Amino acid sequence: MGAFDGKIVVVTGAAGGIGTAISTRFASEGGHVISVDKNEEWLGILKDVMGAKGLTTELLPLDCSDYQAVSAACAAIEQRLGRVDVLINNCGQSAREKQTSFTDSDPEIWEWLINTNLRPTMNWSRAVAPGMRERSYGKIVNTASESAIFGDPKLVDYAAVKGGVIGLTRGLARELAPFGVNVNAVSPGVTRTRAVTEGVPPEVVEAAMKSVPRGKLCEPEDMAAVIRFLASEDAVGVVGQN
């Protein structure tokens, strides 16, 4: 018996490195996983990767910054499958390849960061919260960033947006906890994903590794394990934490 047997698990940002690890982890423990991402090509790769391990997932191509689209997708899932038990808001990206001082930053990048990180998290949380509250059960885990905690002089805009994710997590946790719904967040550091290895300058990656006590990048599977814990019954007493 898997820890998530029979659970309906929605994973956003599922086609990236961390998302792939998350979808794989929940499917391996019996979850009915719905993998959401706007990149259809990467979703196809995700399905192949999971299939090679004998695992399955539903694919849902979707722009998660569009509230109406998210609301309709969530309603369709609930009508067809009855509910959403677990929501993993993993949609996000840092634009590290465009990092600069805040005084030189581009407001268009601010908007992109909001639409890529904060708005999808708010949209999906808003969509699933009524049903979870009504059923007195649900798990929401959001992906924030260590940049929002420690600050990052080259990613001030990204840190601000992820700070919004942490604020949403804490506030929503207090709102929904009395109804049996757990809301928490994780704050990864630089993680060894395709976006990092292919899109971030090597010197930036090297600097990030030096700032990590164990001297190496986090692996996607490491993050998936923490998220899996927060979505499990073992974490029923963990509320609004990051």
KEKE-3310 file (N, C-alpha, C; in steps of 0.2 Angstrom, whole numbers, plus 5000, padded with zeros to 4 digits):
npx = (5004:5003:5007:4999:4989:4975:4973:4970:4981:4987:5000:5008:5019:5025:5033:5046:5062:5062:5048:5046:5052:5043:5031:5034:5037:5025:5017:5023:5020:5007:4998:4985:4991:4990:4998:5003:5007:5013:5021:5020:5028:5038:5030:5027:5039:5040:5030:5036:5047:5042:5034:5044:5048:5037:5027:5012:5004:4992:4991:4991:4990:4992:4990:4995:4994:4982:4968:4954:4955:4962:4953:4942:4948:4951:4938:4933:4941:4937:4924:4925:4933:4930:4936:4950:4964:4977:4987:5001:5009:5020:5024:5035:5049:5065:5072:5086:5095:5094:5098:5101:5105:5093:5090:5093:5084:5070:5054:5045:5050:5047:5034:5033:5039:5029:5018:5023:5026:5019:5006:5001:5001:4992:4981:4978:4977:4966:4957:4956:4953:4940:4933:4941:4940:4926:4926:4933:4947:4963:4978:4990:5005:5017:5029:5042:5056:5074:5079:5069:5070:5084:5087:5093:5105:5105:5094:5082:5069:5064:5065:5056:5044:5043:5043:5030:5023:5027:5020:5007:5006:5007:4996:4985:4986:4982:4969:4963:4967:4958:4948:4953:4963:4979:4992:5008:5025:5040:5057:5068:5085:5097:5095:5099:5093:5087:5084:5093:5106:5107:5103:5109:5123:5139:5147:5139:5132:5143:5146:5134:5135:5146:5140:5132:5131:5135:5141:5137:5125:5107:5097:5083:5076:5078:5070:5058:5056:5054:5043:5034:5033:5027:5015:5009:5001:5010:5013:5003:5002:5009:5009:5007:5021:5037)
npy = (4994:5011:5027:5037:5031:5031:5044:5060:5069:5085:5092:5106:5115:5104:5098:5102:5100:5098:5097:5085:5076:5077:5073:5060:5054:5055:5047:5035:5031:5028:5038:5046:5055:5071:5080:5096:5108:5122:5119:5108:5100:5096:5090:5079:5072:5070:5061:5050:5048:5044:5033:5024:5020:5012:5020:5030:5045:5058:5071:5088:5101:5118:5136:5142:5155:5160:5163:5160:5149:5140:5138:5132:5121:5115:5113:5104:5093:5090:5087:5075:5066:5068:5076:5085:5080:5083:5097:5103:5117:5120:5128:5139:5150:5157:5167:5168:5169:5182:5190:5204:5220:5228:5241:5242:5233:5226:5231:5223:5211:5209:5208:5196:5187:5188:5182:5170:5164:5169:5172:5159:5151:5157:5156:5142:5138:5146:5139:5126:5127:5129:5116:5108:5113:5111:5097:5095:5091:5091:5095:5107:5112:5123:5130:5140:5150:5151:5163:5172:5172:5174:5184:5191:5199:5200:5196:5203:5206:5193:5187:5195:5191:5178:5179:5184:5172:5165:5172:5171:5157:5156:5164:5158:5145:5148:5151:5140:5129:5126:5119:5107:5107:5107:5119:5122:5127:5125:5130:5130:5130:5133:5121:5106:5106:5106:5119:5126:5120:5122:5135:5144:5154:5147:5152:5157:5146:5140:5149:5148:5135:5136:5143:5134:5123:5109:5109:5106:5106:5105:5091:5087:5076:5077:5088:5083:5073:5081:5088:5078:5073:5084:5083:5072:5061:5061:5074:5081:5089:5100:5116:5130:5132:5135)
npz = (5000:4995:5002:4996:4990:4980:4981:4974:4965:4961:4952:4948:4936:4932:4922:4923:4931:4945:4946:4938:4946:4958:4952:4949:4961:4969:4961:4962:4974:4974:4970:4961:4949:4942:4930:4927:4916:4905:4894:4882:4875:4885:4894:4887:4887:4901:4903:4896:4903:4916:4912:4908:4920:4924:4928:4928:4923:4922:4909:4908:4899:4902:4904:4919:4924:4920:4927:4924:4916:4924:4935:4928:4924:4936:4941:4931:4934:4947:4945:4937:4944:4957:4967:4973:4982:4985:4982:4973:4972:4961:4951:4943:4940:4940:4932:4932:4922:4918:4928:4938:4945:4956:4953:4940:4935:4925:4923:4915:4917:4930:4929:4922:4931:4942:4935:4932:4944:4957:4953:4947:4959:4967:4960:4958:4971:4975:4967:4972:4986:4991:4989:4996:5009:5011:5011:5022:5021:5015:5006:5003:4995:4993:4982:4986:4989:4994:4992:4995:5009:5013:5005:4990:4981:4967:4963:4967:4963:4960:4973:4980:4974:4977:4991:4992:4989:5001:5010:5006:5009:5023:5027:5021:5027:5040:5038:5033:5041:5052:5046:5043:5033:5027:5024:5017:5014:5004:5002:4990:4987:4974:4962:4954:4940:4923:4918:4926:4923:4910:4907:4916:4919:4921:4931:4940:4945:4951:4961:4968:4973:4982:4992:4999:5013:5012:5000:4987:4974:4977:4973:4962:4967:4981:4985:4981:4990:5002:5000:4998:5011:5018:5012:5017:5029:5040:5042:5048:5059:5055:5050:5040:5038:5032)
capx = (5000:5007:5005:4995:4984:4968:4973:4971:4987:4989:5006:5009:5026:5027:5037:5053:5066:5059:5041:5046:5053:5037:5026:5036:5037:5018:5014:5027:5017:5000:4994:4983:4994:4989:5004:5001:5012:5011:5025:5017:5034:5041:5025:5028:5045:5039:5026:5040:5052:5038:5032:5050:5048:5031:5022:5008:5001:4988:4994:4986:4993:4988:4994:4992:4993:4975:4963:4948:4958:4963:4946:4938:4952:4950:4931:4933:4944:4932:4918:4927:4937:4927:4940:4958:4966:4984:4989:5008:5010:5027:5025:5039:5056:5069:5075:5093:5099:5093:5099:5104:5103:5086:5090:5093:5079:5065:5047:5042:5053:5043:5027:5034:5040:5023:5014:5026:5027:5014:4999:4998:5000:4986:4975:4976:4975:4959:4952:4955:4952:4933:4932:4945:4936:4920:4927:4937:4953:4967:4986:4993:5012:5019:5037:5045:5063:5078:5080:5064:5072:5090:5089:5098:5106:5105:5087:5078:5062:5062:5064:5050:5038:5043:5040:5023:5021:5027:5015:5001:5006:5005:4989:4980:4986:4978:4962:4960:4968:4952:4944:4957:4967:4986:4996:5015:5029:5047:5061:5074:5091:5099:5094:5101:5088:5088:5084:5099:5112:5107:5101:5112:5130:5143:5150:5133:5131:5148:5145:5129:5138:5150:5136:5129:5136:5138:5146:5134:5118:5101:5094:5076:5073:5078:5064:5052:5055:5052:5036:5030:5032:5022:5008:5007:4998:5015:5014:4996:5003:5014:5004:5010:5028:5041)
capy = (5000:5017:5032:5041:5026:5034:5052:5064:5074:5090:5095:5112:5116:5097:5096:5104:5095:5097:5094:5078:5072:5077:5068:5053:5052:5053:5041:5029:5029:5026:5044:5048:5062:5075:5084:5102:5113:5125:5116:5102:5095:5094:5086:5072:5069:5068:5055:5045:5046:5040:5027:5020:5017:5009:5024:5034:5052:5062:5077:5094:5107:5124:5142:5143:5162:5162:5161:5157:5142:5136:5137:5128:5114:5112:5111:5098:5087:5088:5083:5069:5062:5069:5080:5086:5079:5086:5102:5105:5122:5120:5132:5145:5151:5163:5171:5169:5171:5189:5193:5211:5224:5230:5248:5241:5228:5228:5230:5218:5205:5209:5205:5189:5184:5187:5178:5163:5161:5170:5171:5152:5148:5160:5154:5135:5138:5148:5135:5120:5128:5128:5109:5105:5115:5107:5090:5094:5087:5094:5096:5111:5113:5128:5131:5147:5150:5153:5170:5176:5172:5177:5190:5190:5206:5200:5193:5206:5205:5186:5186:5198:5187:5172:5181:5183:5165:5163:5176:5167:5151:5157:5167:5153:5140:5150:5151:5133:5124:5124:5114:5100:5108:5109:5123:5123:5128:5123:5135:5127:5134:5132:5114:5104:5105:5107:5126:5128:5117:5124:5142:5149:5155:5142:5155:5158:5140:5139:5153:5145:5129:5138:5145:5128:5120:5103:5110:5104:5108:5101:5087:5087:5071:5079:5092:5079:5070:5085:5090:5072:5073:5089:5081:5066:5062:5062:5081:5084:5095:5105:5121:5137:5132:5135)
capz = (5000:4995:5006:4993:4986:4979:4982:4968:4966:4956:4952:4943:4934:4932:4917:4924:4934:4952:4944:4936:4952:4962:4949:4949:4968:4971:4957:4964:4981:4973:4969:4954:4947:4936:4929:4924:4913:4898:4889:4880:4873:4891:4897:4884:4890:4908:4902:4894:4909:4921:4909:4908:4927:4925:4931:4924:4925:4917:4907:4908:4896:4904:4907:4926:4926:4918:4932:4922:4913:4930:4938:4923:4924:4943:4941:4927:4938:4953:4942:4934:4949:4964:4972:4973:4988:4986:4977:4974:4967:4959:4945:4944:4937:4943:4927:4934:4916:4917:4934:4937:4951:4956:4950:4933:4933:4920:4925:4911:4920:4936:4928:4920:4937:4945:4931:4932:4951:4962:4951:4947:4965:4970:4955:4960:4978:4976:4964:4976:4993:4993:4989:5002:5015:5011:5013:5028:5020:5009:5007:4998:4997:4988:4981:4987:4987:4999:4990:4999:5016:5014:5001:4984:4978:4960:4961:4972:4961:4961:4980:4982:4972:4981:4997:4991:4990:5008:5014:5004:5012:5030:5028:5019:5032:5046:5036:5031:5046:5056:5042:5041:5027:5028:5019:5019:5008:5004:4999:4988:4985:4967:4962:4948:4935:4916:4918:4929:4920:4903:4907:4921:4918:4925:4937:4945:4948:4955:4967:4972:4977:4988:4998:5002:5018:5010:4994:4981:4972:4978:4968:4962:4971:4988:4986:4981:4997:5007:4998:4999:5018:5019:5009:5020:5036:5045:5043:5049:5063:5052:5048:5038:5039:5026)
cpx = (5004:5003:5000:4990:4977:4968:4974:4976:4988:4995:5007:5017:5029:5032:5045:5056:5063:5052:5041:5047:5047:5032:5028:5036:5030:5015:5017:5024:5009:4995:4992:4985:4992:4994:5002:5007:5010:5015:5024:5023:5037:5036:5026:5034:5044:5035:5031:5045:5048:5036:5038:5051:5042:5026:5018:5006:4997:4992:4989:4990:4989:4993:4991:4992:4986:4970:4957:4950:4959:4957:4942:4942:4951:4943:4930:4936:4940:4926:4919:4929:4934:4930:4947:4960:4973:4985:4997:5009:5018:5029:5029:5046:5059:5071:5082:5097:5099:5094:5103:5102:5096:5085:5091:5088:5073:5058:5043:5044:5049:5037:5028:5035:5033:5018:5016:5026:5021:5007:4997:4997:4994:4980:4973:4974:4968:4954:4951:4952:4944:4931:4935:4942:4930:4920:4931:4944:4956:4974:4988:5000:5014:5027:5039:5052:5067:5079:5075:5066:5079:5092:5094:5099:5105:5098:5082:5070:5059:5061:5058:5044:5038:5041:5033:5020:5021:5021:5008:5000:5004:4998:4984:4980:4982:4971:4959:4962:4962:4947:4948:4961:4974:4989:5003:5019:5036:5051:5067:5079:5092:5099:5096:5096:5090:5089:5090:5106:5113:5106:5105:5119:5134:5145:5145:5132:5137:5148:5139:5131:5142:5146:5132:5133:5139:5141:5143:5127:5113:5099:5087:5073:5073:5072:5058:5050:5052:5045:5032:5028:5027:5015:5006:5004:5003:5016:5008:4997:5007:5009:5007:5017:5031:5048)
cpy = (5006:5022:5037:5037:5030:5041:5055:5070:5078:5093:5100:5112:5109:5095:5098:5099:5093:5094:5087:5074:5071:5072:5061:5050:5050:5048:5035:5026:5029:5032:5044:5055:5065:5081:5090:5106:5116:5122:5109:5097:5092:5089:5079:5069:5067:5061:5049:5043:5042:5033:5022:5017:5013:5013:5028:5041:5055:5068:5082:5100:5113:5130:5143:5150:5164:5159:5157:5150:5137:5134:5132:5121:5111:5109:5104:5092:5085:5085:5076:5064:5063:5074:5081:5085:5083:5091:5104:5111:5123:5125:5138:5144:5157:5168:5173:5171:5178:5193:5200:5214:5226:5237:5247:5236:5231:5227:5225:5211:5204:5206:5198:5185:5183:5182:5171:5160:5162:5169:5164:5149:5151:5157:5146:5134:5140:5143:5129:5121:5127:5121:5106:5107:5112:5100:5089:5090:5091:5095:5101:5113:5118:5129:5138:5147:5153:5161:5175:5176:5175:5183:5188:5196:5206:5198:5196:5205:5198:5185:5189:5194:5181:5173:5182:5176:5162:5166:5173:5161:5152:5160:5162:5147:5142:5150:5144:5128:5122:5119:5108:5101:5110:5113:5124:5125:5126:5129:5132:5132:5132:5124:5112:5102:5107:5115:5129:5126:5120:5132:5147:5148:5150:5146:5157:5152:5138:5143:5150:5139:5131:5140:5140:5124:5113:5103:5108:5106:5103:5097:5087:5082:5073:5084:5088:5076:5074:5087:5084:5071:5078:5087:5075:5067:5062:5069:5084:5089:5100:5110:5128:5137:5133:5133)
cpz = (5000:5000:5003:4988:4986:4980:4975:4969:4960:4957:4946:4942:4934:4927:4918:4929:4941:4951:4942:4942:4957:4959:4950:4956:4970:4967:4960:4971:4980:4971:4962:4952:4941:4935:4925:4922:4906:4893:4887:4878:4879:4894:4894:4886:4897:4907:4901:4900:4914:4918:4909:4915:4929:4929:4926:4927:4920:4915:4906:4905:4898:4906:4914:4928:4924:4923:4930:4919:4919:4934:4934:4924:4931:4943:4937:4931:4944:4950:4940:4940:4956:4968:4970:4980:4990:4980:4978:4969:4966:4953:4946:4941:4940:4938:4929:4928:4915:4923:4934:4944:4950:4952:4943:4930:4928:4922:4921:4914:4927:4935:4926:4926:4941:4942:4931:4939:4956:4959:4950:4954:4968:4966:4957:4967:4979:4973:4968:4983:4994:4993:4995:5008:5016:5013:5019:5027:5014:5011:5001:5000:4991:4988:4981:4985:4993:4998:4994:5006:5017:5010:4995:4980:4970:4958:4966:4969:4962:4969:4983:4980:4976:4989:4998:4992:4997:5012:5012:5008:5020:5031:5027:5024:5038:5044:5036:5037:5050:5052:5039:5035:5029:5023:5021:5013:5009:5000:4997:4987:4977:4967:4955:4943:4928:4915:4921:4925:4913:4902:4911:4919:4923:4932:4942:4948:4953:4962:4972:4976:4983:4994:5001:5006:5015:5003:4988:4980:4975:4972:4968:4967:4979:4989:4985:4987:5002:5006:4999:5007:5020:5017:5012:5026:5041:5047:5045:5054:5061:5048:5046:5039:5032:5027)
residu = (MET:GLY:ALA:PHE:ASP:GLY:LYS:ILE:VAL:VAL:VAL:THR:GLY:ALA:ALA:GLY:GLY:ILE:GLY:THR:ALA:ILE:SER:THR:ARG:PHE:ALA:SER:GLU:GLY:GLY:HIS:VAL:ILE:SER:VAL:ASP:LYS:ASN:GLU:GLU:TRP:LEU:GLY:ILE:LEU:LYS:ASP:VAL:MET:GLY:ALA:LYS:GLY:LEU:THR:THR:GLU:LEU:LEU:PRO:LEU:ASP:CYS:SER:ASP:TYR:GLN:ALA:VAL:SER:ALA:ALA:CYS:ALA:ALA:ILE:GLU:GLN:ARG:LEU:GLY:ARG:VAL:ASP:VAL:LEU:ILE:ASN:ASN:CYS:GLY:GLN:SER:ALA:ARG:GLU:LYS:GLN:THR:SER:PHE:THR:ASP:SER:ASP:PRO:GLU:ILE:TRP:GLU:TRP:LEU:ILE:ASN:THR:ASN:LEU:ARG:PRO:THR:MET:ASN:TRP:SER:ARG:ALA:VAL:ALA:PRO:GLY:MET:ARG:GLU:ARG:SER:TYR:GLY:LYS:ILE:VAL:ASN:THR:ALA:SER:GLU:SER:ALA:ILE:PHE:GLY:ASP:PRO:LYS:LEU:VAL:ASP:TYR:ALA:ALA:VAL:LYS:GLY:GLY:VAL:ILE:GLY:LEU:THR:ARG:GLY:LEU:ALA:ARG:GLU:LEU:ALA:PRO:PHE:GLY:VAL:ASN:VAL:ASN:ALA:VAL:SER:PRO:GLY:VAL:THR:ARG:THR:ARG:ALA:VAL:THR:GLU:GLY:VAL:PRO:PRO:GLU:VAL:VAL:GLU:ALA:ALA:MET:LYS:SER:VAL:PRO:ARG:GLY:LYS:LEU:CYS:GLU:PRO:GLU:ASP:MET:ALA:ALA:VAL:ILE:ARG:PHE:LEU:ALA:SER:GLU:ASP:ALA:VAL:GLY:VAL:VAL:GLY:GLN:ASN)
# end
